[in-house]
Amino acid sequence: MTDIRQKKENVKMHLKNLRQNLKKMHLEVTEELIMPQPEDVKKLMNKMDQLLKLIESK
């Protein structure tokens, strides 16, 4: 697999994981009226930072 193709797959994987986490958090807030824990929000922010670094890397 080429380096570009591998990066693309990694980005897809990260996006899919972020999307799942955000959907779960959204459901907790809207349906169960549970606010997310600050550490959970921080974890998602870190994952987004990792994704940005992956995308920006050459």
A tleap script that builds the chain and sets N, CA, C and O, in Angstrom:
source leaprc.protein.ff14SB
mol = sequence {
  NMET THR ASP ILE ARG GLN LYS LYS GLU ASN
  VAL LYS MET HIE LEU LYS ASN LEU ARG GLN
  ASN LEU LYS LYS MET HIE LEU GLU VAL THR
  GLU GLU LEU ILE MET PRO GLN PRO GLU ASP
  VAL LYS LYS LEU MET ASN LYS MET ASP GLN
  LEU LEU LYS LEU ILE GLU SER CLYS
}
set mol.1.N position { 0.844 -1.172 0.000 }
set mol.1.CA position { 0.000 0.000 0.000 }
set mol.1.C position { 0.894 1.241 0.000 }
set mol.1.O position { 1.883 1.307 0.730 }
set mol.2.N position { 0.543 2.193 -0.805 }
set mol.2.CA position { 1.347 3.407 -0.898 }
set mol.2.C position { 1.187 4.254 0.366 }
set mol.2.O position { 0.224 4.111 1.119 }
set mol.3.N position { 2.144 5.123 0.568 }
set mol.3.CA position { 2.126 5.991 1.746 }
set mol.3.C position { 0.886 6.881 1.747 }
set mol.3.O position { 0.259 7.064 2.790 }
set mol.4.N position { 0.531 7.425 0.610 }
set mol.4.CA position { -0.646 8.296 0.511 }
set mol.4.C position { -1.917 7.518 0.812 }
set mol.4.O position { -2.803 7.999 1.519 }
set mol.5.N position { -1.993 6.335 0.277 }
set mol.5.CA position { -3.169 5.503 0.506 }
set mol.5.C position { -3.287 5.132 1.990 }
set mol.5.O position { -4.385 5.106 2.546 }
set mol.6.N position { -2.161 4.850 2.610 }
set mol.6.CA position { -2.161 4.514 4.036 }
set mol.6.C position { -2.615 5.705 4.878 }
set mol.6.O position { -3.396 5.547 5.816 }
set mol.7.N position { -2.125 6.888 4.542 }
set mol.7.CA position { -2.541 8.091 5.252 }
set mol.7.C position { -4.041 8.322 5.093 }
set mol.7.O position { -4.729 8.697 6.043 }
set mol.8.N position { -4.527 8.097 3.895 }
set mol.8.CA position { -5.955 8.269 3.640 }
set mol.8.C position { -6.775 7.304 4.499 }
set mol.8.O position { -7.798 7.690 5.064 }
set mol.9.N position { -6.335 6.076 4.594 }
set mol.9.CA position { -7.025 5.085 5.430 }
set mol.9.C position { -6.963 5.475 6.908 }
set mol.9.O position { -7.937 5.307 7.641 }
set mol.10.N position { -5.821 5.990 7.334 }
set mol.10.CA position { -5.684 6.427 8.722 }
set mol.10.C position { -6.621 7.586 9.029 }
set mol.10.O position { -7.240 7.628 10.093 }
set mol.11.N position { -6.723 8.517 8.102 }
set mol.11.CA position { -7.632 9.656 8.283 }
set mol.11.C position { -9.068 9.157 8.359 }
set mol.11.O position { -9.830 9.600 9.219 }
set mol.12.N position { -9.441 8.255 7.485 }
set mol.12.CA position { -10.799 7.700 7.523 }
set mol.12.C position { -11.086 7.041 8.863 }
set mol.12.O position { -12.159 7.218 9.439 }
set mol.13.N position { -10.117 6.282 9.350 }
set mol.13.CA position { -10.286 5.588 10.619 }
set mol.13.C position { -10.462 6.590 11.760 }
set mol.13.O position { -11.334 6.419 12.612 }
set mol.14.N position { -9.633 7.632 11.777 }
set mol.14.CA position { -9.744 8.651 12.817 }
set mol.14.C position { -11.091 9.376 12.742 }
set mol.14.O position { -11.735 9.611 13.764 }
set mol.15.N position { -11.504 9.724 11.535 }
set mol.15.CA position { -12.786 10.412 11.372 }
set mol.15.C position { -13.961 9.545 11.816 }
set mol.15.O position { -14.895 10.025 12.459 }
set mol.16.N position { -13.900 8.290 11.471 }
set mol.16.CA position { -14.962 7.367 11.870 }
set mol.16.C position { -15.042 7.261 13.392 }
set mol.16.O position { -16.130 7.270 13.967 }
set mol.17.N position { -13.892 7.161 14.030 }
set mol.17.CA position { -13.848 7.073 15.481 }
set mol.17.C position { -14.356 8.359 16.130 }
set mol.17.O position { -15.129 8.307 17.087 }
set mol.18.N position { -13.930 9.499 15.621 }
set mol.18.CA position { -14.406 10.775 16.151 }
set mol.18.C position { -15.915 10.912 15.991 }
set mol.18.O position { -16.612 11.366 16.898 }
set mol.19.N position { -16.396 10.519 14.841 }
set mol.19.CA position { -17.833 10.606 14.574 }
set mol.19.C position { -18.626 9.754 15.555 }
set mol.19.O position { -19.653 10.198 16.069 }
set mol.20.N position { -18.165 8.545 15.817 }
set mol.20.CA position { -18.834 7.668 16.782 }
set mol.20.C position { -18.859 8.294 18.164 }
set mol.20.O position { -19.889 8.296 18.838 }
set mol.21.N position { -17.726 8.820 18.576 }
set mol.21.CA position { -17.649 9.433 19.903 }
set mol.21.C position { -18.555 10.655 20.016 }
set mol.21.O position { -19.221 10.854 21.032 }
set mol.22.N position { -18.572 11.461 18.973 }
set mol.22.CA position { -19.417 12.655 18.992 }
set mol.22.C position { -20.905 12.299 18.960 }
set mol.22.O position { -21.718 12.951 19.616 }
set mol.23.N position { -21.252 11.272 18.204 }
set mol.23.CA position { -22.658 10.833 18.167 }
set mol.23.C position { -23.107 10.347 19.541 }
set mol.23.O position { -24.208 10.658 19.996 }
set mol.24.N position { -22.246 9.587 20.188 }
set mol.24.CA position { -22.557 9.073 21.525 }
set mol.24.C position { -22.743 10.230 22.501 }
set mol.24.O position { -23.691 10.252 23.287 }
set mol.25.N position { -21.825 11.187 22.438 }
set mol.25.CA position { -21.903 12.344 23.319 }
set mol.25.C position { -23.172 13.143 23.040 }
set mol.25.O position { -23.844 13.596 23.967 }
set mol.26.N position { -23.492 13.312 21.779 }
set mol.26.CA position { -24.697 14.055 21.399 }
set mol.26.C position { -25.956 13.377 21.939 }
set mol.26.O position { -26.841 14.046 22.472 }
set mol.27.N position { -26.037 12.065 21.805 }
set mol.27.CA position { -27.194 11.334 22.318 }
set mol.27.C position { -27.307 11.451 23.833 }
set mol.27.O position { -28.408 11.586 24.368 }
set mol.28.N position { -26.206 11.401 24.502 }
set mol.28.CA position { -26.230 11.547 25.958 }
set mol.28.C position { -26.766 12.920 26.353 }
set mol.28.O position { -27.532 13.043 27.308 }
set mol.29.N position { -26.366 13.933 25.625 }
set mol.29.CA position { -26.806 15.292 25.955 }
set mol.29.C position { -28.272 15.489 25.594 }
set mol.29.O position { -29.038 16.018 26.400 }
set mol.30.N position { -28.670 15.076 24.410 }
set mol.30.CA position { -30.027 15.375 23.938 }
set mol.30.C position { -31.097 14.427 24.475 }
set mol.30.O position { -32.214 14.858 24.760 }
set mol.31.N position { -30.771 13.145 24.615 }
set mol.31.CA position { -31.789 12.187 25.025 }
set mol.31.C position { -31.746 11.855 26.509 }
set mol.31.O position { -32.789 11.688 27.141 }
set mol.32.N position { -30.564 11.759 27.056 }
set mol.32.CA position { -30.441 11.372 28.458 }
set mol.32.C position { -30.179 12.570 29.366 }
set mol.32.O position { -30.137 12.441 30.589 }
set mol.33.N position { -30.006 13.732 28.748 }
set mol.33.CA position { -29.757 14.974 29.471 }
set mol.33.C position { -28.547 14.868 30.397 }
set mol.33.O position { -28.553 15.370 31.521 }
set mol.34.N position { -27.515 14.203 29.892 }
set mol.34.CA position { -26.266 14.036 30.635 }
set mol.34.C position { -25.188 14.864 29.950 }
set mol.34.O position { -24.917 14.694 28.761 }
set mol.35.N position { -24.585 15.751 30.707 }
set mol.35.CA position { -23.492 16.548 30.161 }
set mol.35.C position { -22.224 15.702 30.101 }
set mol.35.O position { -21.978 14.896 30.998 }
set mol.36.N position { -21.422 15.874 29.062 }
set mol.36.CA position { -20.188 15.095 28.972 }
set mol.36.C position { -19.186 15.500 30.054 }
set mol.36.O position { -19.159 16.646 30.503 }
set mol.37.N position { -18.386 14.554 30.450 }
set mol.37.CA position { -17.336 14.823 31.427 }
set mol.37.C position { -16.233 15.646 30.745 }
set mol.37.O position { -15.938 15.434 29.568 }
set mol.38.N position { -15.640 16.563 31.468 }
set mol.38.CA position { -14.575 17.374 30.868 }
set mol.38.C position { -13.447 16.531 30.277 }
set mol.38.O position { -12.912 16.875 29.223 }
set mol.39.N position { -13.080 15.444 30.933 }
set mol.39.CA position { -11.992 14.609 30.400 }
set mol.39.C position { -12.394 13.933 29.094 }
set mol.39.O position { -11.539 13.680 28.244 }
set mol.40.N position { -13.679 13.638 28.921 }
set mol.40.CA position { -14.139 13.058 27.655 }
set mol.40.C position { -14.022 14.071 26.509 }
set mol.40.O position { -13.636 13.726 25.392 }
set mol.41.N position { -14.357 15.306 26.809 }
set mol.41.CA position { -14.241 16.373 25.811 }
set mol.41.C position { -12.765 16.581 25.458 }
set mol.41.O position { -12.418 16.750 24.289 }
set mol.42.N position { -11.911 16.567 26.467 }
set mol.42.CA position { -10.471 16.732 26.237 }
set mol.42.C position { -9.922 15.599 25.378 }
set mol.42.O position { -9.087 15.832 24.505 }
set mol.43.N position { -10.383 14.379 25.617 }
set mol.43.CA position { -9.942 13.233 24.822 }
set mol.43.C position { -10.309 13.421 23.358 }
set mol.43.O position { -9.502 13.156 22.468 }
set mol.44.N position { -11.529 13.879 23.116 }
set mol.44.CA position { -11.954 14.117 21.734 }
set mol.44.C position { -11.151 15.233 21.088 }
set mol.44.O position { -10.799 15.152 19.912 }
set mol.45.N position { -10.867 16.258 21.847 }
set mol.45.CA position { -10.056 17.349 21.313 }
set mol.45.C position { -8.657 16.847 20.962 }
set mol.45.O position { -8.102 17.233 19.934 }
set mol.46.N position { -8.092 16.002 21.794 }
set mol.46.CA position { -6.771 15.430 21.507 }
set mol.46.C position { -6.809 14.561 20.253 }
set mol.46.O position { -5.880 14.585 19.446 }
set mol.47.N position { -7.877 13.802 20.096 }
set mol.47.CA position { -8.020 12.976 18.900 }
set mol.47.C position { -8.116 13.850 17.651 }
set mol.47.O position { -7.559 13.513 16.606 }
set mol.48.N position { -8.816 14.963 17.765 }
set mol.48.CA position { -8.919 15.877 16.633 }
set mol.48.C position { -7.560 16.501 16.317 }
set mol.48.O position { -7.214 16.688 15.150 }
set mol.49.N position { -6.799 16.819 17.353 }
set mol.49.CA position { -5.450 17.350 17.143 }
set mol.49.C position { -4.567 16.327 16.439 }
set mol.49.O position { -3.806 16.678 15.537 }
set mol.50.N position { -4.664 15.072 16.844 }
set mol.50.CA position { -3.892 14.007 16.203 }
set mol.50.C position { -4.264 13.884 14.737 }
set mol.50.O position { -3.398 13.709 13.880 }
set mol.51.N position { -5.545 13.977 14.457 }
set mol.51.CA position { -6.001 13.898 13.078 }
set mol.51.C position { -5.456 15.061 12.262 }
set mol.51.O position { -5.013 14.867 11.130 }
set mol.52.N position { -5.482 16.245 12.812 }
set mol.52.CA position { -4.924 17.407 12.102 }
set mol.52.C position { -3.437 17.211 11.809 }
set mol.52.O position { -2.968 17.532 10.717 }
set mol.53.N position { -2.712 16.693 12.770 }
set mol.53.CA position { -1.282 16.446 12.555 }
set mol.53.C position { -1.079 15.424 11.452 }
set mol.53.O position { -0.183 15.570 10.621 }
set mol.54.N position { -1.906 14.394 11.441 }
set mol.54.CA position { -1.812 13.375 10.402 }
set mol.54.C position { -2.094 13.957 9.023 }
set mol.54.O position { -1.392 13.654 8.058 }
set mol.55.N position { -3.109 14.781 8.938 }
set mol.55.CA position { -3.481 15.396 7.667 }
set mol.55.C position { -2.398 16.360 7.186 }
set mol.55.O position { -2.100 16.423 5.993 }
set mol.56.N position { -1.816 17.104 8.112 }
set mol.56.CA position { -0.817 18.103 7.748 }
set mol.56.C position { 0.549 17.505 7.461 }
set mol.56.O position { 1.390 18.155 6.840 }
set mol.57.N position { 0.780 16.284 7.902 }
set mol.57.CA position { 2.087 15.653 7.662 }
set mol.57.C position { 2.253 15.316 6.189 }
set mol.57.O position { 1.279 15.054 5.483 }
set mol.58.N position { 3.486 15.327 5.744 }
set mol.58.CA position { 3.748 15.060 4.328 }
set mol.58.C position { 4.332 13.700 4.145 }
set mol.58.O position { 4.620 13.298 3.018 }
savepdb mol mol.pdb
quit
